[in-house]
């Protein structure tokens, strides 16, 4: 057994997981409706083979056999350690528990659809209780030091714990609530022109032109339409994105596109030499991905979407081109008005329609209450009450019903407990990285002149090319010189509110 | 070990092979150019896993273990026998030989591309000699009674031998040469209107409407565009086709579409209960397909394309709709003129552009000379001479150069030796099946009134639903009461030439 043998086996695993990603992409973008059942069987077969390859004796022997060979080679040692750790996590969850969760997921999903349609949380609660119970068993199987929620969090964000999450989110929450109040203290900006008629082909062409300017490489990518936009990759050489377009809502399509392009540039920017290695393979989740964590991935999508795409400089540069594309529809609009319109703050019930300032409070609310259920501080039956109470406290809104409240998200019905925090962790880390990047003057100048190559080059060098070879905490330390820190993000949002509320900018 | 275990393993194999088909479909229709190398690695990994599952000890034990259980159950016995036979064939070819062929294929393909571009057969000959030598080794590994070509033929057409093929093709050839002369004895029909401007979207809509009338189910299918049209399936529930459209050549797109729809209806018509079984799996070629052989498949594509789509009744029924679609372009054309235009006979060098009457002579020429190389009667260096000589003798044309002659097809460079005959076998069997179907008066009436459900129902009942559970020879016997027979096909072509040359129809 040699390191080459370990690498060959891991490449095979990565191939299977890339194929799983293709099966998922195809099912969501191309597959005829009749294919759904047999596609599920194909997915199950490939998943089982991947799991067998990962957790089998041959892989174990390959890792152990390669140990001696790599001493003194930190990269290869790291690869073996990471493989051993992640295979350990995956192996600790009994296959029966995974099957049980998969079966419950089907039941829970349709129970959720029904409950949401009928505004009937009580009918859904028993299934949701079973889902949380299974997640608790999975947490117990994986193991944790302090809280069962820690085991869940680490599935999506390696090394993250509730002990670190709680103060981070408390700090952010304390800053956001008054910021939102301040943003609402001035008259709402014009948004009337956003719902005029904008032919979709032209929206898409504009959005894609910008995404390519950012650095999304269409020779290794493609763009399709779906109801729920997403990014997915089959190695760095084939990284696909989708967006959703509405003729009567201009900004939806291209902000979604730039968000997904941010994810895609991360995958496309992985170093060629980590292709098909452990550093481009999420063994724990049996998922082919080069990004280091869900939060790290989100840091890049949000950075391009919000830090770049919603900035004042961006629209000063590009509003002209947008108005050339839609001269009649935007005849009475200025660049500043357009920038204000896509940064309008409006506290509301629905997460997926939330603006940048209120979005994190939706996340914090969910993170707090799912953690409470996992640690036993709250019961599933408490969720509607907790939801309504915090929605009032954080966003000042009375939830009119559970359909517009606790029933709005699909995540829990699929067993995703612990994934919500990664959206806000992404926002926080994204601002830290952006601040670090701006220390290079070429990057700041590029953002003012529309040359995004310096920023993308810096992100590639410091983040993208490393793939999963560097954990989120290690990356933060290496790139920003410190740990996770809300200050840069809060400063960015404060600056934005200052600009939005200032008499003149 | 039980029959259920055998079925579960075969289902897993079928899933992997369906996934391979999806990887191929995606590569040909959706994949960005940058994905080609890593896609090749993914294909290699899945292929190797499928081969391991098929030829491994566990499958062997499952088959042997299930023997006792199925005695007295002819279908299950058949399944085990077929699996054992096909796994035997696959296992006899050493893995090194398959790798050698795969490596040579890459080299041979680019040598062929170069040689064709430069009209330089001599430069290609050494690689082609090596390819034929490897195919000879594969034939020796598989084994054969009379001729090494028999082993090749059987890969594509189970039980077919050169001893059966030669007299069949001789009979057909003897009939075709004078038929073509007769067809050419009258003035060529009008074709001027075929190259007017026909917007592609409207062509596609017309073609697809007819394909759905034939019975192609778009809930379990989809249509894309490619340079080389093809059909591919991932179980009966997801059967996709492609076509190629040219604005200035009306019939190309929809005849290609109906040809592929014929293939697709075969796959969609397989009985639900054979899904993911040996009866929907070509173990020898590691290919997920329900059709019983390459020739059987071609019998269905040709039947719908030529027997139905190029018939006089068809255009009497549907020319009105086509003229409604293109009122200006077809203002000066009658249904009869249109029918004549898509049946024009024109002997030429290029197989893929050949009309129905001359097509089989292209195939017979190729079959004869590839068999001669395999049996040692001819050398690769003889091929250009043999080609030119037979092109003159069969089609009366002098080949101007090798690019338009022996270098025109990709097949040999990919190691496909023995596949050409299946095109003509398909034509022959298709006519036999069509004659048998027409004995039911509802089918004949349906063809005159545009109701294709009776024909499709008959084909489903007699052919499609059986998948690979019935060999080509068994199917012919069951459906037509006899063996392979050229008479029905020759009679059909004779009737067509009579109609095309008659003073009035």
Interface residues (C-beta under 8 A of the other chain):
Chain A: X11 X12 X15 X16 X18 X19 X22 X23 X26 X30 X31 X32 X33 X34 X35 X36 X37 X38 X39 X41 X42 X45 X46 X49 X217 X218 X219 X220 X221 X222 X234 X235 X237 X238 X240 X275 X276
Chain B: X11 X12 X15 X16 X18 X19 X22 X23 X26 X30 X31 X32 X33 X34 X35 X36 X37 X38 X39 X41 X42 X45 X46 X49 X217 X218 X219 X220 X221 X222 X234 X235 X237 X238 X240 X275 X276
